[in-house]
Amino acid sequence: MKYLLVLLAVIFTAFTGVSQDDENPVIWKQEIHKLNETEYSLVFTGTLAKDWHIYSQHTADGGSLKSEFTFVDVNKDYVLVGETTENKTYTEYSEIFEVEETFFKDKAVFTQKIKILNPSISQINVELFYQICKEVCMNKEEAFTFSLNGETIINTEESLDEHSIAMSEALKLNLKNKEILKDSVVDAESSSLWMIFGLGFLGGLIALLTPCVFPMIPLTVSFFTKHSQNKSKGVASALLYGFFIIVIYFLLSLPFHLFDSVDSQILNTIATNVWLNLAFFIVFVFFAFSFFGYYELTLPSSWANKMDSASTKTGGFIGIFFMAVTLAIVSFSCTGPILGGLLGSTALADGDMATNLTAGMTGFGVALALPFMLFAMFPAWLNSLPKSGGWMTTVKVVLGFLELGLALKFLSNADLVGNWGILKREIFLGIWIILSLLLTLYLFGLFRFPHDGLKQKLSKGRKIIGVLSAAFLVYLVLGTLKITNLKLLSGFPPPEFYSVFEQESDCPLGIDCFKDFEEGLLHAKKVNKPILLDFTGWACVNCRKMEENVWSEPGVFNFLKEDYVLISLYVDDRKELAAENQFKFKYNSGRIKSIETIGEKWGTFQDVNFNIASQPYYVLLSPDLHILNTAIQSTDSKTYELWLKKGLENYNK
């Protein structure tokens, strides 16, 4: 259990906002002293920020991580003489790990004597791994290079060739009155987070109805209320139990923030990766058939046993935490597929995937914890709970069909991004129609799955869900036949122009568009019209919603058709650029990124010029690159129409 606490501490630290000192809590410097013709002394000095400490090489096992040196090519070109010595250290007992820990304050100094075996060697390379802590801990690595001949060692930085420099400069726009972009408002982001929190909460409520979780409610609440010294103690323990459930699911989302700190576009790249989407498709199909009763998903039973044993031994605050961990593990066979769906939903949603996932996981944890808290405060409510039974099997089967429907969306993403042309809109909708038909037949008892019990009279709830499923089936059929529109599903099926039937245009709503900025800019100059710059994506759900629900409105459509030059840049297009158009782009930070695909080019183009990496993102430009209005993202048709109108007025002025 102590290693779990270390892991949680490290995860928490890695993704918590901190000050500059906390981002760089130690500054290292190195020295080398020649002792004689063959022996040298290497000195590593770390100056620590206030209240931070580094652990010694000799701190006790079972506690925090020790500092460890790796001497490259040791025993080949040189040997170590004696052990690595340290300056003054401090020792303190850790109540968490129950061991004496040894660490440095203010300054950590390590000294190592070496003896040269190979006279031609000119430098020594050393790597240091250490753990630095304040309230929480971070694992760090540092590399040192010592020169033996007194020459200055220069770490060469990768440079760009002339081609890459020219291509990089061409990617940067000379935007006029760019300050207007600072006033851009992203209304969708906060509302989207609440929506994803709500989806997570709904997922948690559904998980409560599954046979892995539902029977645990009365058992756990009874344990707290009956095994506590008094009622208030039992209620407090149950509230703490619920709180820990929320914390556990919140913590599970934090590692995804690591990706976001590496590259502003990496989560978009991950979410639209062809092979990852195919993997999601396979996993969701696997989840679905587990809900159908063909097999059961479980984590190793030893995990649950260890957590249960830990909760019994430790008791109190820590014991309740391990009880919550035990619940998360034993309920995985039911919650796992739902959490997978939540992960999939955040991958499909626009915005910061990591933040979306944290919001969704927190919502899931809140819903899962709520009944344990409420029933502990009002135990009489337990009598109103329905008994476990066959209805929970029906819930699992319905979830299985939903998982299959969502799985198809990931296959569609891979098809769109990879430009395979396999899962066209009509085929996608046809498969959804078959799934809806099968679900309807199941709900009305016309066929059964392996884990269904004895055939019984259909319940009222099952009939109601069956009618809703039948209504959805009719809606899909009418939409596929184009008798009605499918605006309620905007973003999930492939776009209408991605059809088995030949289309006049491969642009939304048949509007003429350009998919290369330079081509669109030349055309705008030729026809003397302003530009609607549309940063979009093949796998972007909100982009499809905007195109099908907002752009299709007559007022907006007329502006796009008659008054603007539409340039749609797909940031997730995985088609490779021609060899002569591939290049490396260097950011101001010094980071170099290879631009090899169309999507990488336009994603970097958006990031560099507009400092944003989410889609949809709309900018109005004049042909001479004046910003005509504040940028805008997902919004309603009225706002969008007024926004286009204002941009046109500014252009005409």
Summary of the structure (lengths in Angstrom):
residues: 653
radius of gyration: 30.1
end to end distance: 68.4
largest distance: 94.1
contacts: 2031
relative contact order: 0.09
helix: 51%
strand: 17%
